[in-house]
Amino acid sequence: MRARQAAAKILAAVVDRRTPLDGMLDLENGNPAYKQLSDADRALVRAILNTALRHLLRIEAILDTLVGTPLPEGARALHHVLTVAAAQILYLDVPDHSAVDLAVEQAQIDPRNRRFASLTNAVLRRLSREKASHLSATRTVSVIPAWFEARLVAVYGKERAARIGEALLEPSTIDLTVKSDPEGWAARLGGLVLPTGSVRLPTASGAIPALEGFEAGEWWVQDAAASIPAKLFGPLAGKQVADLCAAPGGKTAQLALAGGVVTALDQSGNRLKRLVGNLDRLGLSATTVEANMADYKPANLFDAILLDAPCSSTGTIRRHPDVLWTKGPEDIEKLARLQERLLRHSLTLVKPGGTLVFSNCSLDPSEGEEMIARVLADNPAWRIDPVDPADWPGLEAAISSRGEFRTTPAMLPATATHAGGMDGFYAVRLRNGS
């Protein structure tokens, strides 16, 4: 019961108040009801929330059919109770009778919902009996909000947008960036080597810290797409390199592994502490600087800079399904303006002849190609250093005619043993020719 109550409260915060899910699931500063649960119940809450948010539009379409007349104003809390129960009945391995009984009890003990306890029972029991037909009937209902679907269709076309939407229904994969010998680590862990050189773990891999190689610092968890930007530099031996939005440190580790003398900058001291802890486990090092990068003025310019900029995170919806409900078009526009300011400042920190890689995990070109074109038009000393598709077998479709990287969640097909997909990422390599 406490797990279902926590799930309903957190779902309400995401959908009604646009509160990011990660913060509420943080064990130090997160939702009090969630923090008080056992590990097993917290795992159940996460499963319910991720499932409900991924399938929310289809769940709501089914509930609208079953309830018949719209719920009265003031019954919003009941709507979330029904959504949590429906997610379990339709998509999770939870006995239907448990989901129904607990939802009814939840309605009865909440003064706002007590008068709807009978309705809750009737609706959910009918859903349990008819779930196959409802799942079939809603198969064509889009899983993404209209505003986001319109942006996807405008950029990728209707067919690709639909494939991206369906890919977002799949849980995120666990990919590892390994220090060396991807084939060897894939064999040890039952993994699959991806075109990025990452190792994708099978769906049921157990606890990450218990896997071979974790304690020894032989690898770290990093989505395959997120590993691409740092690889665009090539060897960095002896070069002065800055990672300007560094935490949690996966890309910092890549830069250090490539031989760079790395300065890792982040405005959060706590995030930098976690970054240092991650690097320590990996046996790698970087100089850390706690600062707002928009104001950062180093004593010396850098040979290379990685700017993985704050963005709308629309490419990470497989692992962060709340993004669809906590972000909107106005957020994309606001973040695109922030990225442009950060990029323009970053260009001033690179030596003549140096390289800057800009990246983010957005699917929207206003946070990528369009912004880059605008900045380059004002900085004629800089140009795109195009990525050669021949260097990325298996990911040729992700490289544009201008040599920019653009991955989507619909890329990398599934195999018989491993899930497909990857985060949506944009990355471009810029060269200072002055």
C-alpha positions in Angstrom: 0.0 0.0 0.0 2.7 2.5 0.9 4.5 1.8 -2.3 1.4 2.5 -4.4 0.6 5.6 -2.4 4.1 6.9 -3.0 3.9 6.1 -6.7 0.6 8.0 -7.0 2.0 11.1 -5.2 5.2 11.1 -7.3 3.2 10.6 -10.5 1.0 13.6 -9.6 4.1 15.8 -9.0 5.5 14.8 -12.4 2.4 15.2 -14.5 0.6 18.0 -12.7 3.5 20.1 -11.4 6.2 19.2 -13.9 8.6 18.0 -11.2 11.6 16.0 -12.5 11.5 12.4 -11.4 15.2 12.0 -10.6 15.1 14.5 -7.8 12.1 12.9 -6.1 13.8 9.5 -6.2 17.0 10.8 -4.7 17.7 8.9 -1.4 19.1 12.0 0.3 16.7 14.8 -0.7 13.9 13.0 -2.5 10.2 12.4 -1.7 9.9 11.5 2.0 7.3 8.7 1.3 9.7 7.1 -1.2 12.8 7.3 1.1 11.0 5.5 3.9 10.3 2.4 1.8 12.3 -0.8 1.7 14.7 -1.4 -1.2 12.2 -3.8 -2.8 9.3 -1.4 -2.5 11.4 1.5 -3.9 12.2 -0.8 -6.9 8.4 -1.4 -7.3 7.7 2.3 -7.2 10.4 3.0 -9.9 8.9 0.2 -12.1 5.4 1.6 -11.7 6.4 5.2 -12.5 8.6 4.4 -15.5 5.9 2.2 -16.9 3.1 4.6 -16.3 5.0 7.5 -17.8 6.0 5.6 -20.9 2.5 4.4 -21.6 0.6 7.4 -20.0 -1.3 8.5 -23.1 -2.5 4.9 -23.8 -3.4 4.3 -20.2 -5.4 7.6 -20.1 -7.2 6.7 -23.3 -8.2 3.3 -21.8 -9.4 4.9 -18.5 -11.4 7.5 -20.4 -13.2 4.7 -22.2 -13.9 2.7 -18.9 -14.9 5.7 -16.8 -17.3 7.0 -19.4 -18.0 10.5 -18.1 -15.1 12.7 -17.1 -14.2 12.6 -13.5 -15.3 15.8 -11.6 -12.8 18.5 -10.8 -11.1 17.8 -7.6 -10.8 14.1 -8.4 -7.3 14.5 -9.9 -5.8 12.4 -7.1 -8.1 9.5 -8.0 -7.0 9.7 -11.6 -3.4 9.0 -10.5 -4.5 6.1 -8.3 -6.3 4.6 -11.3 -3.2 5.2 -13.5 -0.9 3.5 -11.1 -3.2 0.5 -10.9 -3.7 0.4 -14.7 0.0 0.4 -15.3 0.4 -2.7 -13.1 -2.6 -4.5 -14.7 -1.7 -3.7 -18.3 2.1 -3.8 -18.3 3.7 -5.2 -15.1 4.0 -8.7 -13.7 1.7 -7.9 -10.7 -1.4 -10.0 -9.9 -4.4 -8.2 -11.2 -6.4 -8.8 -8.0 -3.6 -7.2 -5.9 -3.5 -4.1 -8.1 -7.3 -3.8 -7.9 -7.7 -4.4 -4.2 -4.9 -2.1 -3.2 -6.3 0.7 -5.4 -9.7 0.4 -3.9 -8.2 0.4 -0.4 -6.1 3.4 -1.3 -9.3 5.2 -2.5 -11.1 4.3 0.7 -8.5 5.7 3.1 -8.1 9.0 1.2 -11.0 11.4 2.2 -10.8 13.0 -1.3 -11.4 9.7 -3.0 -13.6 7.7 -0.6 -16.8 8.4 -2.5 -15.2 6.9 -5.6 -14.1 3.6 -4.1 -16.9 1.6 -5.8 -16.1 3.3 -9.1 -12.5 2.4 -8.7 -13.4 -1.2 -8.1 -15.7 -1.4 -11.1 -13.3 0.3 -13.5 -10.3 -1.8 -12.6 -12.1 -5.1 -12.5 -13.4 -4.4 -15.9 -10.0 -3.5 -17.1 -8.6 -6.7 -15.7 -11.2 -8.7 -17.7 -10.8 -6.7 -20.9 -7.2 -5.8 -20.9 -6.3 -7.6 -24.1 -8.9 -5.8 -26.1 -8.0 -2.4 -24.7 -4.3 -3.0 -25.4 -5.1 -3.8 -29.0 -7.5 -0.9 -29.4 -4.9 1.6 -28.2 -1.9 0.3 -30.2 -2.3 3.2 -32.6 -2.5 5.8 -29.9 0.7 7.9 -29.9 2.9 7.5 -26.9 4.3 11.0 -27.0 2.5 14.3 -26.4 1.2 16.2 -29.4 3.7 19.1 -29.0 6.7 16.7 -29.1 5.3 14.5 -31.8 4.8 17.6 -34.0 8.5 18.5 -33.5 9.6 15.0 -34.3 7.6 14.8 -37.5 8.8 18.2 -38.7 12.4 17.1 -38.3 12.4 13.3 -39.0 9.3 12.7 -41.0 6.2 10.8 -40.0 7.7 7.3 -40.3 10.9 7.9 -38.5 9.1 9.9 -35.8 6.8 6.9 -35.2 9.8 4.6 -34.9 11.4 6.9 -32.4 8.1 7.0 -30.4 7.9 3.2 -30.3 11.5 3.0 -29.3 10.8 5.2 -26.3 8.5 2.5 -24.9 11.5 0.2 -24.5 13.5 0.3 -21.2 16.9 1.7 -21.5 19.9 -0.6 -22.0 23.0 -0.9 -19.9 26.1 -0.1 -21.9 29.7 -0.1 -20.7 32.7 1.9 -21.8 35.7 -0.3 -21.3 39.3 0.7 -20.9 40.5 -1.9 -23.4 39.5 -5.2 -25.0 35.8 -4.8 -25.7 35.5 -8.3 -27.2 37.1 -9.8 -24.1 34.8 -8.0 -21.7 31.8 -8.9 -23.9 32.7 -12.5 -23.6 33.2 -12.3 -19.9 29.9 -10.5 -19.2 27.7 -12.1 -21.9 27.7 -8.7 -23.7 27.6 -7.5 -27.2 30.1 -5.2 -28.8 28.4 -2.2 -30.4 29.6 0.0 -33.3 30.8 2.6 -30.7 33.1 0.0 -29.1 30.7 -0.1 -26.1 29.7 -3.4 -24.5 25.9 -3.9 -24.1 24.9 -6.1 -21.3 22.1 -8.6 -21.6 18.8 -7.6 -20.1 19.2 -9.5 -16.9 22.7 -8.8 -15.7 22.3 -8.4 -11.9 23.7 -5.6 -9.8 26.3 -3.6 -11.6 28.8 -3.4 -8.6 28.8 -7.2 -8.4 29.9 -7.7 -12.0 33.4 -8.7 -12.9 35.7 -5.7 -13.6 33.7 -3.1 -11.6 35.9 -3.0 -8.5 39.0 -3.2 -10.6 37.9 -0.2 -12.5 38.0 -1.8 -15.9 34.8 -0.2 -17.2 32.0 2.2 -16.4 28.3 2.5 -17.3 27.7 4.9 -20.2 25.1 4.8 -22.9 26.6 4.0 -26.3 25.5 7.3 -27.7 27.0 9.3 -24.8 30.4 7.7 -25.5 30.6 9.2 -29.0 31.5 12.9 -28.4 34.8 12.2 -26.5 35.8 9.7 -29.2 35.7 12.5 -31.9 38.9 14.0 -30.6 41.0 10.9 -31.3 44.3 10.5 -29.4 44.9 13.3 -26.8 48.3 12.3 -25.5 49.9 15.3 -23.7 47.2 17.7 -24.8 45.5 20.2 -22.4 41.8 19.2 -22.5 38.8 20.7 -20.7 35.5 19.0 -20.0 33.3 22.0 -19.3 30.2 20.4 -18.0 31.9 17.3 -16.6 29.8 15.6 -13.9 29.2 12.7 -13.4 32.4 12.1 -15.3 31.9 9.4 -17.9 33.3 11.7 -20.7 36.0 13.0 -18.4 37.2 9.4 -17.9 37.3 8.9 -21.7 39.4 12.0 -22.2 41.8 11.0 -19.5 42.0 7.5 -20.9 42.8 9.0 -24.3 45.9 10.6 -22.7 44.6 14.1 -22.2 45.7 16.3 -19.3 42.1 16.9 -18.3 40.5 19.8 -16.4 37.0 18.9 -15.3 34.7 21.8 -14.6 31.2 21.7 -13.0 29.3 24.3 -11.0 28.2 21.7 -8.4 30.8 20.8 -5.8 28.8 17.7 -4.8 28.7 16.4 -8.4 32.4 17.0 -8.7 33.0 14.9 -5.5 31.1 12.1 -7.2 33.1 12.6 -10.4 36.4 12.3 -8.4 35.1 9.1 -6.7 34.3 7.6 -10.1 37.7 8.5 -11.5 39.4 7.0 -8.4 37.7 3.7 -9.0 38.9 3.8 -12.6 42.4 4.7 -11.7 42.2 7.9 -13.7 42.7 11.5 -12.8 41.7 15.1 -13.7 42.0 18.5 -12.2 38.6 19.6 -11.0 37.3 23.2 -11.0 34.1 24.2 -9.3 32.8 27.1 -11.4 30.0 28.3 -13.6 31.5 27.7 -17.0 29.8 30.9 -18.5 32.2 32.9 -16.2 35.2 30.6 -16.5 38.5 32.3 -17.6 41.5 29.9 -17.3 45.0 31.1 -17.1 45.9 29.3 -20.3 43.9 28.3 -23.4 43.2 24.6 -24.1 44.1 22.4 -27.0 40.7 20.7 -26.9 37.4 21.3 -25.2 34.4 19.1 -24.8 31.2 21.0 -24.2 28.4 18.5 -23.4 25.8 21.2 -22.7 22.7 21.3 -20.5 19.7 20.5 -22.8 16.1 19.4 -22.8 17.2 15.7 -22.6 14.6 14.6 -25.1 17.0 12.0 -26.4 17.1 10.2 -23.0 13.4 9.5 -22.7 14.0 5.7 -22.6 15.7 6.2 -19.3 14.0 9.4 -18.2 10.3 9.1 -19.4 9.3 12.0 -17.2 11.0 14.4 -19.7 7.9 14.2 -21.9 5.8 15.6 -19.0 8.2 18.0 -17.3 9.5 19.8 -20.4 7.8 21.7 -23.2 8.6 23.8 -26.3 9.5 26.8 -24.1 12.1 24.7 -22.3 13.7 23.7 -25.6 13.9 27.3 -26.7 15.3 28.5 -23.4 17.9 25.8 -23.3 18.9 26.4 -26.9 19.7 30.0 -25.9 21.7 28.9 -22.9 23.7 26.5 -25.1 24.5 29.2 -27.6 25.9 31.5 -24.8 28.0 28.6 -23.4 29.3 27.7 -26.8 30.2 31.2 -27.8 32.2 31.5 -24.5 33.8 28.1 -25.0 35.2 29.1 -28.4 37.3 31.8 -26.7 39.0 29.2 -24.5 40.5 27.2 -27.3 44.0 27.7 -28.8 44.4 28.6 -32.5 44.3 25.3 -34.4 42.5 23.6 -31.5 39.4 21.5 -31.4 36.0 21.8 -29.7 33.4 19.1 -29.6 29.9 20.3 -28.8 27.3 17.7 -27.8 24.0 17.2 -26.0 21.3 14.6 -25.6 18.5 16.4 -27.4 16.6 15.2 -30.5 15.8 18.8 -31.5 17.9 20.6 -34.1 17.2 24.0 -32.4 19.6 22.7 -29.7 22.0 21.3 -32.3 22.4 21.9 -36.1 20.5 25.2 -36.2 22.4 26.7 -33.2 25.7 25.6 -34.6 25.1 27.1 -38.0 24.2 30.4 -36.3 27.4 30.5 -34.1 29.7 29.5 -37.0 28.2 32.3 -39.2 29.5 34.8 -36.5 32.9 33.1 -36.1 34.5 32.6 -39.5 37.7 31.3 -37.9 35.8 28.2 -36.9 34.5 25.4 -39.2 33.0 22.0 -38.9 35.6 19.3 -39.0 33.4 16.6 -40.5 33.1 13.1 -39.2 33.9 10.4 -41.8 31.1 7.8 -41.9 33.8 5.2 -43.0 35.3 5.6 -39.5 32.0 4.5 -37.9 30.8 1.3 -39.5 27.3 0.4 -38.3 26.5 4.1 -37.6 26.8 5.6 -41.0 23.1 6.6 -40.9 23.8 8.7 -37.9 26.2 11.0 -39.7 24.8 13.9 -41.7 26.1 15.3 -45.0 27.9 18.0 -43.1 29.7 15.5 -40.9 27.6 16.0 -37.7 26.5 13.1 -35.5 22.8 12.6 -34.8 21.7 9.4 -33.1 18.1 8.5 -32.2 16.5 5.9 -29.9 15.4 3.9 -32.9 19.0 3.1 -34.0 20.9 -0.1 -33.2 18.5 -3.0 -33.8 17.8 -5.6 -31.1 19.2 -9.1 -31.3 17.9 -12.4 -29.9 19.8 -11.8 -26.7 20.2 -8.0 -26.4 17.9 -5.0 -26.5 18.3 -2.4 -29.2 18.2 1.4 -29.2 20.4 4.1 -27.9 20.1 7.6 -26.5 19.4 10.4 -28.9 22.5 12.5 -29.2 23.9 15.4 -31.2 27.7 15.9 -31.6 29.8 18.0 -33.9 33.5 18.6 -34.1 34.7 22.1 -34.7 38.1 23.3 -35.6 39.7 26.7 -35.0 41.5 27.4 -38.2 43.0 30.8 -37.1 
